[in-house]
Amino acid sequence: MSRVPSTQPPADAQIPQRHPQAPTPGSKIPSHFGDCFGCGEHHPTGLHITATAGEGQDLTATFLVTQNHQGAPGLAHGGLLTLAFDEVFGKLMWLLRVPAVTARLETDFIAPVPVGSTLFITARITGQSNRKVYSSAEGYLNGPDGLLAMKASALYVIVPMQHFLDNAPKEYIDHVRKHPELLAFVDPDFEINP
């Protein structure tokens, strides 16, 4: 029987150093893919999450909940709220400048998130142990001093960039060759061998 990985860092985990080429504090963290449902600017009904780099291994992000994101009438769908946190945790990897994938994500729903509200998310890296990166976040309604609506924690695993290229359909690779602006994360200085 395999053990379920924890989203809490082990005792020997360290807070990793911010990469020298990470987005500067106060700057917008770019979208990794223009058609991404979470952060892509080109996706017509996506979450369109925007994130700003913090001073350390942290960030703030916002997500405007629209009718495209509802589950029950007038309320955000819980799965889409979890996706918002997954997207924000992925954006933390820009601070390390490493490609990574979600290994585990735990979400606690504390208060309903109505359509028309803005979810303000704060997130931080809580530790790293080898290829495992741990993080936590909170979501507040309509600003950082608003009602706490959600909490989440995650475990990400650093992978080689080849992981994404090997799993992309041929049509996608062809499309990106014609539209390289869709891939903001393709950067010759981006770490690809963890």
C-alpha positions as CSV (number, residue, x, y, z in Angstrom):
1,M,0.0,0.0,0.0
2,S,1.5,3.3,-1.0
3,R,1.6,6.2,1.4
4,V,-0.4,9.4,0.5
5,P,2.1,12.3,0.3
6,S,1.5,15.2,2.8
7,T,1.1,18.8,1.8
8,Q,3.0,19.8,5.0
9,P,6.7,20.1,4.7
10,P,8.9,17.6,6.6
11,A,11.1,18.7,9.5
12,D,14.2,18.8,7.2
13,A,12.6,21.0,4.5
14,Q,14.2,24.4,3.9
15,I,12.7,27.6,2.5
16,P,14.3,27.7,-1.0
17,Q,16.2,30.8,-2.3
18,R,14.4,33.0,-4.7
19,H,15.9,32.7,-8.1
20,P,17.9,35.8,-9.2
21,Q,15.8,36.0,-12.4
22,A,12.4,35.6,-10.7
23,P,9.8,38.3,-11.2
24,T,10.8,41.3,-9.1
25,P,8.7,42.1,-6.0
26,G,5.5,44.0,-7.1
27,S,5.7,42.8,-10.7
28,K,3.0,40.7,-12.4
29,I,3.9,37.0,-12.7
30,P,3.3,36.1,-16.4
31,S,0.9,33.5,-17.7
32,H,2.8,30.3,-18.6
33,F,0.4,29.6,-21.5
34,G,-2.1,32.0,-23.1
35,D,-4.8,29.4,-23.5
36,C,-4.5,28.1,-19.9
37,F,-8.0,28.0,-18.2
38,G,-6.5,29.3,-15.0
39,C,-4.3,32.2,-16.0
40,G,-4.5,32.5,-19.8
41,E,-5.5,35.8,-21.2
42,H,-6.7,34.2,-24.4
43,H,-9.2,31.7,-22.8
44,P,-12.7,33.1,-23.3
45,T,-14.3,31.7,-20.1
46,G,-11.2,31.0,-18.0
47,L,-10.4,32.3,-14.5
48,H,-8.0,35.0,-15.8
49,I,-6.1,35.0,-12.5
50,T,-3.5,37.7,-12.1
51,A,-0.7,37.4,-9.6
52,T,1.9,39.7,-8.2
53,A,5.3,38.7,-6.8
54,G,5.8,39.4,-3.2
55,E,9.0,40.3,-1.4
56,G,10.1,36.7,-0.5
57,Q,8.8,33.3,-1.6
58,D,5.2,34.6,-1.8
59,L,2.6,36.2,-4.0
60,T,-0.8,37.8,-4.1
61,A,-3.4,37.0,-6.7
62,T,-7.0,37.9,-7.7
63,F,-9.8,36.1,-9.3
64,L,-13.1,37.7,-10.3
65,V,-15.9,35.1,-10.1
66,T,-18.2,35.4,-13.1
67,Q,-21.3,33.5,-14.1
68,N,-19.0,31.2,-16.1
69,H,-17.6,29.9,-12.8
70,Q,-20.7,29.1,-10.9
71,G,-21.8,25.7,-9.6
72,A,-25.0,26.3,-7.5
73,P,-26.9,29.4,-8.7
74,G,-25.1,32.5,-7.8
75,L,-22.1,30.7,-6.2
76,A,-18.7,29.7,-7.4
77,H,-18.1,26.0,-8.2
78,G,-15.9,24.4,-5.6
79,G,-13.8,22.6,-8.2
80,L,-13.1,25.9,-10.0
81,L,-12.1,27.5,-6.7
82,T,-9.7,24.6,-6.1
83,L,-8.4,25.2,-9.6
84,A,-7.8,28.9,-8.7
85,F,-5.6,27.8,-5.8
86,D,-3.8,25.2,-8.0
87,E,-3.0,28.0,-10.5
88,V,-1.7,30.3,-7.8
89,F,0.5,27.5,-6.3
90,G,1.8,26.9,-9.9
91,K,2.7,30.6,-10.1
92,L,4.9,30.3,-7.0
93,M,7.2,28.2,-9.2
94,W,8.1,31.3,-11.1
95,L,9.9,32.5,-8.0
96,L,12.1,29.4,-8.2
97,R,12.1,29.4,-12.0
98,V,11.5,25.6,-12.2
99,P,8.8,23.6,-14.0
100,A,6.7,21.6,-11.6
101,V,3.4,19.6,-11.4
102,T,0.8,19.2,-8.7
103,A,1.3,16.1,-6.7
104,R,-1.3,16.8,-4.0
105,L,-3.7,19.7,-3.2
106,E,-5.9,20.1,-0.2
107,T,-8.7,22.7,0.0
108,D,-10.8,23.8,2.9
109,F,-14.0,25.7,2.1
110,I,-14.9,28.1,4.9
111,A,-17.5,30.5,3.3
112,P,-19.5,30.6,0.1
113,V,-17.9,32.6,-2.8
114,P,-20.7,34.5,-4.7
115,V,-20.7,35.3,-8.4
116,G,-19.5,38.9,-8.8
117,S,-17.1,38.8,-5.9
118,T,-13.3,38.9,-6.2
119,L,-11.3,36.2,-4.4
120,F,-8.0,37.7,-3.1
121,I,-5.4,35.0,-2.6
122,T,-2.2,35.1,-0.6
123,A,0.3,32.2,-1.1
124,R,3.7,31.3,0.0
125,I,6.3,28.5,-0.3
126,T,6.5,26.8,3.1
127,G,9.5,24.5,2.3
128,Q,11.4,22.4,-0.2
129,S,12.9,19.0,0.2
130,N,14.8,17.8,-2.9
131,R,12.3,18.0,-5.8
132,K,9.3,18.5,-3.5
133,V,8.0,22.1,-3.0
134,Y,5.4,22.7,-0.3
135,S,3.1,25.8,-0.2
136,S,0.0,27.2,1.6
137,A,-2.6,29.9,0.7
138,E,-5.7,31.7,1.9
139,G,-8.5,33.2,-0.1
140,Y,-10.4,36.3,1.1
141,L,-13.6,37.8,-0.3
142,N,-13.2,41.2,-1.9
143,G,-9.8,42.2,-0.6
144,P,-7.1,41.1,1.9
145,D,-9.1,42.3,4.8
146,G,-12.3,40.6,3.7
147,L,-13.9,37.4,4.9
148,L,-11.7,34.3,4.9
149,A,-13.4,32.0,2.4
150,M,-10.8,29.3,1.7
151,K,-7.5,27.8,2.8
152,A,-5.4,25.4,0.8
153,S,-2.0,23.6,0.9
154,A,-0.1,21.8,-1.8
155,L,2.8,19.6,-2.7
156,Y,4.4,20.3,-6.1
157,V,7.1,18.2,-7.7
158,I,9.8,19.7,-9.9
159,V,10.0,18.0,-13.3
160,P,12.1,18.4,-16.4
161,M,10.6,20.7,-19.0
162,Q,10.6,17.7,-21.3
163,H,7.7,16.3,-19.3
164,F,5.4,19.0,-20.8
165,L,6.8,18.6,-24.3
166,D,6.4,14.8,-24.3
167,N,2.8,15.1,-23.2
168,A,1.7,17.8,-25.6
169,P,-0.3,16.6,-28.7
170,K,1.3,17.1,-32.1
171,E,-1.4,19.6,-33.0
172,Y,-0.5,21.7,-29.9
173,I,3.2,21.7,-30.8
174,D,2.3,22.8,-34.4
175,H,0.0,25.5,-33.1
176,V,2.7,26.9,-30.7
177,R,5.2,27.0,-33.5
178,K,2.9,29.3,-35.4
179,H,2.0,31.3,-32.2
180,P,5.1,31.3,-29.9
181,E,3.5,34.2,-27.9
182,L,1.3,31.6,-26.2
183,L,4.2,30.1,-24.3
184,A,5.5,32.7,-21.9
185,F,7.5,30.1,-20.0
186,V,9.8,29.1,-22.9
187,D,12.9,31.0,-21.8
188,P,16.4,29.9,-22.6
189,D,17.5,30.7,-19.1
190,F,14.7,28.7,-17.4
191,E,16.0,25.8,-15.3
192,I,15.0,22.5,-17.1
193,N,17.2,20.0,-15.2
194,P,16.2,20.0,-11.5
